[in-house]
Amino acid sequence: MATIKLYLDTRVLAKNGDAPLKLAVRSKDRVAYLSLGMGVPPSCWKNGKVYAGKDASRLAKPPKTMNQKIANALAICELAFEKECGFRTNIDPKVLRDKLLIALRGDEQFEENYTLERLFSDVINNTDPTRNTKQGYITTYHKLISLYPSARTMLPTQITTQFVEKFFYDMRKQGMRDTTIASYLQRLRAIYNYAVRKKLCSADENPFKSKKIKTTYSVVHRNIPIDEFRIIWNTRVQDLNIQRPTSVPKVAMALDIFRLMFCLCGLNLRDLVRLTDKDIINGRIETYRSKTKTRVSIKLEPEALEIIKRLRKGERLIGKALKSKTYESFIELVNRRLSSVSPDLTTYYARHTWATLAFDLDIPDHVIAMGLSHSYQTRNTNMFYINNDYKKLDVANRKILDYVKGEIEL
């Protein structure tokens, strides 16, 4: 026999300690959960009602108001339950849950009318992603809609393992690369996790655990062998076969930017473009990586200072090169000019090659992580127990530069 019952899910609590209030829909010895879009401190829940317990200060509204809202939701669901279930005992609980959710969507006080279209819109517009991340969500949504036009009105509870597997195989049939498929699935999983955080679906029913699909693949590393890298490092742009003479100083400037990124431990171009004199303290670049907000502390070696002297304009360290209106157009321009130095050369190779050469020189992983501004160990260990010694990074970076210049060998 199918039943519905209020259920305070204390298995996974919110950061403030509240538990999500749900309807447990049971049928055929199985259960599905429908979030009611509200959290209740466990100490304020007893016998199916909210009351003023010891954590009542965390309640979103007074207990009487919340109980009335819960009673209204329960009444709506019970009517829909009788209509959909009747005397049937073999109805799938997930099907019944979705029917109840549709019934609740007609009540404006609940926020379960989140379709896939609205979820994508919320993540794109309300979570402040970068431009590239935002574009990734947009292309993922368009891919979904091109394959399944009805996906616009899908509910998060309808993102099932079967749906994810179908999405995976349909993209494969189109001849898409595995890494591209993985990126689409990762963004869809991010959308699903966003719905879980809004209590629109349960984290227990993770549809991305299927063993039939892969959402991660080996990264293609963009590092350059040392012999080739030395050729690029020592390139005189004047000696290159560049058809337009006016392009020579522009290509030279792009190559200087590439070299400077390498001198600064493979510093990201996005972080390099915002550096000013204020970021130089005691002969070091002292800033934070924009992507991860982790500390960047790099000693300015003579090679870096020489390049900065050529690129400086005003207080900006590479001000002479900054003539594009946006970062995206700037990086595109730099990469296009770098291709005149070596085919397919991009700024990414500076970062990847620095890390690879550091590994080749037996520099410890945690020192490489410092240079790249990664978190080598767990966040808690880094924050509370380890005081990074950037002198070790200074020694490592000097060793890498000497290796590139041929002053030391393996």
C-alpha positions in Angstrom: 0.0 0.0 0.0 1.3 3.5 -0.9 1.6 6.0 1.9 2.9 9.6 2.4 4.3 10.9 5.6 6.3 13.9 6.9 9.9 13.2 7.4 12.7 15.4 8.9 15.8 14.2 7.2 18.6 14.4 9.8 21.0 12.3 7.8 22.6 15.3 6.1 22.3 18.6 7.9 22.8 22.1 6.5 25.8 24.1 7.7 23.7 25.8 10.4 22.5 22.4 11.7 19.0 22.5 10.2 17.5 19.3 8.7 15.4 19.4 5.4 11.7 18.7 5.9 10.4 16.2 3.3 7.5 14.0 2.4 8.4 10.3 2.4 6.5 8.6 -0.4 6.4 4.8 0.2 5.2 2.1 -2.2 6.2 -1.3 -3.3 8.7 -1.5 -0.4 10.5 1.5 -1.8 10.7 5.1 -0.8 11.1 8.5 -2.6 11.5 11.8 -0.9 9.9 15.2 -1.8 11.5 18.3 -0.3 9.1 20.9 1.1 11.7 23.6 0.7 12.3 24.4 4.3 14.8 23.5 7.0 14.0 22.8 10.7 16.4 22.4 13.6 15.9 18.8 15.0 15.4 20.3 18.4 12.3 22.1 17.1 10.6 19.1 15.6 8.3 16.7 17.6 5.3 14.6 16.6 5.2 16.0 13.1 5.1 19.6 14.2 7.4 22.6 14.6 7.7 24.0 18.1 9.9 26.5 19.9 12.7 24.3 21.0 16.2 25.4 22.1 17.2 26.4 18.6 14.1 28.3 17.8 16.1 31.4 16.9 17.1 29.6 13.7 13.5 29.1 12.5 12.7 31.0 9.4 9.3 31.9 10.7 7.3 31.4 13.9 6.3 27.8 14.6 2.6 28.5 14.1 3.2 30.0 10.6 5.5 27.1 9.6 3.0 24.5 10.8 0.2 26.1 8.8 2.4 26.1 5.7 3.3 22.4 6.3 -0.4 21.6 6.8 -1.4 23.3 3.6 1.3 21.4 1.7 0.2 18.1 3.3 -3.4 18.7 2.3 -2.5 19.5 -1.3 -0.4 16.3 -1.5 -3.0 14.1 0.2 -5.6 15.2 -2.4 -3.2 14.6 -5.3 -2.2 11.3 -3.6 -5.8 10.1 -3.6 -6.3 11.2 -7.2 -3.2 9.5 -8.5 -3.0 6.5 -6.3 -6.5 5.5 -5.4 -6.7 1.8 -4.6 -3.5 0.9 -6.6 -0.7 -0.6 -4.6 1.9 -1.0 -7.4 2.6 2.6 -8.3 6.3 3.6 -8.5 7.1 5.9 -5.5 9.2 8.2 -7.8 6.4 8.5 -10.2 4.0 9.3 -7.4 6.5 11.8 -5.9 6.7 13.7 -9.2 2.9 13.9 -9.4 2.8 15.4 -5.9 5.5 17.8 -6.9 3.4 19.0 -9.8 0.5 19.5 -7.5 2.7 21.6 -5.1 3.9 23.7 -8.0 0.5 25.3 -8.2 1.0 26.7 -4.7 3.0 30.0 -5.0 4.4 29.7 -1.5 6.6 26.8 -2.5 9.7 27.1 -4.7 9.6 23.6 -6.3 8.7 24.9 -9.7 12.3 24.7 -10.7 12.6 23.3 -14.1 16.0 22.5 -15.7 15.8 25.8 -17.6 15.3 27.8 -14.4 18.1 25.9 -12.7 20.6 26.7 -15.5 19.5 30.3 -15.5 20.0 30.6 -11.7 23.4 29.1 -11.8 24.5 31.3 -14.7 23.1 34.5 -13.3 23.2 34.1 -9.5 26.4 32.2 -8.7 28.9 34.7 -10.3 30.8 32.3 -12.5 33.6 33.4 -14.8 32.9 34.2 -18.4 34.3 30.9 -19.6 32.4 28.9 -16.9 29.2 30.7 -17.8 29.7 29.9 -21.5 30.2 26.3 -20.5 26.8 26.1 -18.8 25.2 27.8 -21.8 26.6 25.3 -24.3 25.7 22.4 -22.0 22.1 23.6 -21.8 21.9 24.0 -25.5 23.3 20.5 -26.0 20.6 19.1 -23.7 17.9 21.0 -25.5 19.1 20.0 -29.0 19.0 16.3 -27.9 15.8 16.5 -25.8 13.6 19.5 -26.5 11.3 18.6 -23.5 14.3 18.9 -21.1 13.4 22.6 -20.7 10.5 21.6 -18.3 12.3 18.7 -16.6 12.4 18.7 -12.9 15.6 18.0 -11.0 14.1 14.8 -9.7 13.8 13.6 -13.3 17.6 13.7 -13.7 17.9 10.0 -13.1 20.8 7.5 -13.7 19.0 6.4 -16.8 18.7 9.9 -18.2 22.4 10.6 -17.5 23.5 7.4 -19.2 21.3 8.2 -22.2 22.8 11.7 -22.4 26.3 10.1 -22.3 25.6 7.6 -25.0 23.7 10.0 -27.3 26.7 12.4 -27.2 29.0 9.5 -28.1 26.8 8.6 -31.0 27.4 12.2 -32.3 31.1 11.5 -32.4 32.0 13.9 -29.5 35.3 13.5 -27.8 35.4 11.9 -24.3 36.9 15.0 -22.7 34.1 17.1 -24.1 31.4 14.7 -23.0 33.0 14.7 -19.5 32.8 18.5 -19.3 29.1 18.4 -20.2 28.4 15.8 -17.6 30.4 17.7 -15.0 28.3 20.8 -15.6 25.1 18.9 -15.5 26.2 17.4 -12.2 26.9 20.9 -10.9 23.3 21.8 -11.8 22.1 18.8 -9.9 24.2 19.6 -6.9 22.8 23.1 -6.9 19.3 21.6 -6.9 20.3 19.4 -3.9 21.5 22.5 -2.0 18.2 24.2 -2.6 16.5 21.0 -1.3 14.7 20.3 -4.6 16.0 16.7 -4.7 17.9 14.3 -2.5 21.6 13.8 -2.4 21.0 10.2 -1.7 19.8 9.6 -5.2 23.0 10.6 -7.0 22.4 9.8 -10.7 26.0 10.3 -11.6 27.3 7.2 -9.8 26.7 4.9 -12.7 29.7 2.7 -13.5 28.8 2.9 -17.2 29.9 6.5 -17.6 33.1 8.5 -16.9 33.1 12.1 -16.0 36.9 12.5 -15.7 39.7 11.8 -18.1 43.4 12.2 -18.1 44.5 15.8 -18.8 46.6 16.4 -21.9 49.6 18.2 -20.5 50.9 21.2 -22.4 54.5 21.0 -21.5 57.5 21.5 -23.9 60.6 19.3 -23.8 63.6 21.2 -22.4 65.6 21.3 -25.7 62.6 22.8 -27.6 61.8 25.2 -24.7 65.4 26.5 -24.7 65.0 27.3 -28.4 61.8 29.3 -27.7 63.5 31.0 -24.7 66.4 32.1 -26.7 64.4 33.1 -29.8 65.3 36.5 -31.4 62.0 37.7 -33.0 64.0 39.7 -35.5 65.3 36.5 -36.9 61.9 35.0 -37.5 60.2 35.0 -40.9 57.5 37.4 -40.1 55.9 38.9 -43.2 54.7 42.2 -41.7 57.6 44.2 -40.2 55.2 46.1 -38.0 54.3 42.8 -36.3 57.8 42.1 -35.1 57.6 44.3 -31.9 54.1 42.9 -31.1 55.4 39.3 -31.4 58.4 40.2 -29.3 56.1 41.7 -26.6 54.0 38.4 -26.6 57.1 36.4 -26.2 58.2 38.6 -23.3 54.9 38.0 -21.6 55.3 34.2 -22.1 58.9 34.4 -20.6 57.7 36.5 -17.7 54.9 34.1 -16.9 57.5 31.3 -16.8 59.9 33.4 -14.6 57.0 33.9 -12.2 56.5 30.2 -11.6 54.0 29.8 -14.4 51.8 32.6 -13.1 48.4 32.7 -14.9 48.0 35.5 -17.5 44.8 36.6 -15.8 46.8 37.3 -12.6 49.7 38.8 -14.5 47.7 41.5 -16.3 46.4 43.0 -13.0 49.8 43.4 -11.4 51.0 46.9 -10.4 53.8 48.4 -8.5 51.7 47.9 -5.3 52.1 44.2 -5.7 55.9 44.4 -5.4 56.9 44.2 -1.8 60.5 43.7 -0.7 61.5 42.4 -4.2 58.7 39.9 -4.4 55.3 39.7 -6.1 52.8 39.5 -3.3 49.2 38.9 -4.5 46.5 36.3 -4.5 45.5 34.0 -7.4 42.2 35.2 -8.7 40.9 31.7 -9.4 41.6 30.0 -6.0 42.2 33.1 -3.8 45.4 31.4 -2.6 48.6 33.4 -1.8 51.1 34.2 -4.5 54.6 35.1 -3.3 57.4 35.0 -5.9 60.8 36.5 -5.8 61.6 38.7 -8.8 64.7 37.2 -10.4 66.9 39.4 -12.6 65.3 37.8 -15.8 61.9 38.9 -14.6 63.0 42.4 -13.7 64.6 42.8 -17.1 61.3 41.8 -18.9 59.2 44.0 -16.6 61.5 47.0 -17.5 60.6 46.5 -21.2 56.9 46.0 -20.6 56.2 48.5 -17.8 53.9 51.5 -18.4 52.9 53.7 -15.5 52.3 51.6 -12.5 51.2 48.5 -14.5 54.0 45.9 -14.8 53.0 44.9 -18.4 51.1 48.1 -19.2 52.6 48.5 -22.7 50.9 45.2 -23.8 47.5 46.0 -22.4 45.6 47.5 -25.3 42.7 45.1 -25.6 39.3 45.9 -24.1 38.7 42.5 -22.4 40.9 39.8 -20.9 39.5 37.3 -23.4 40.5 39.4 -26.4 43.9 40.0 -24.9 44.7 36.4 -24.3 43.5 35.5 -27.8 45.8 38.2 -29.3 48.8 37.1 -27.3 48.3 33.4 -28.3 47.9 34.4 -31.9 51.2 36.2 -31.8 53.0 33.4 -30.0 52.0 31.0 -32.9 54.5 33.1 -35.0 57.3 31.9 -32.6 56.3 28.3 -32.6 53.1 26.6 -34.0 50.4 26.0 -31.5 52.4 27.8 -28.7 50.0 29.4 -26.1 50.5 30.9 -22.7 49.3 27.7 -21.0 52.7 26.1 -22.0 54.5 28.5 -19.7 52.7 27.1 -16.6 52.7 23.5 -17.6 56.4 23.5 -18.6 57.5 25.2 -15.4 55.7 22.5 -13.4 57.1 19.7 -15.5 60.7 21.0 -15.3 60.3 21.4 -11.6 59.3 17.7 -11.4 62.3 16.7 -13.6 64.6 18.5 -11.2 63.2 16.5 -8.2 61.7 19.6 -6.6 59.2 18.4 -3.9 55.5 18.4 -4.8 54.6 20.8 -2.0 57.1 23.4 -3.3 55.7 23.0 -6.9 52.2 23.5 -5.4 53.4 26.7 -3.7 54.7 28.0 -7.0 51.4 27.2 -8.8 49.3 28.5 -5.9 47.6 25.1 -5.5 46.5 23.5 -2.2 48.9 20.6 -1.9 47.4 19.2 1.3 44.0 19.4 2.9 42.7 22.9 3.5 42.6 22.5 7.2 46.2 21.3 7.4 47.4 24.1 5.2 45.5 26.8 7.1 46.2 25.8 10.7 49.4 23.8 10.9 51.8 24.6 8.0 53.5 27.9 7.5 54.8 27.8 3.9 58.5 28.6 3.6 58.7 30.6 0.3 62.5 30.5 0.5 62.3 27.0 -0.7 60.3 28.2 -3.7 62.9 30.9 -4.4 65.6 28.3 -4.5 63.5 26.0 -6.8 62.6 28.8 -9.2 66.2 29.9 -9.5 67.2 26.3 -10.2 64.6 26.0 -13.0 65.7 29.2 -14.6 69.4 28.1 -14.5 68.3 24.8 -16.0 66.6 26.5 -18.9 69.6 28.8 -19.5 71.8 25.7 -19.6 73.8 26.7 -16.6 73.0 23.4 -14.9 72.1 20.0 -16.3 70.3 16.9 -15.0 
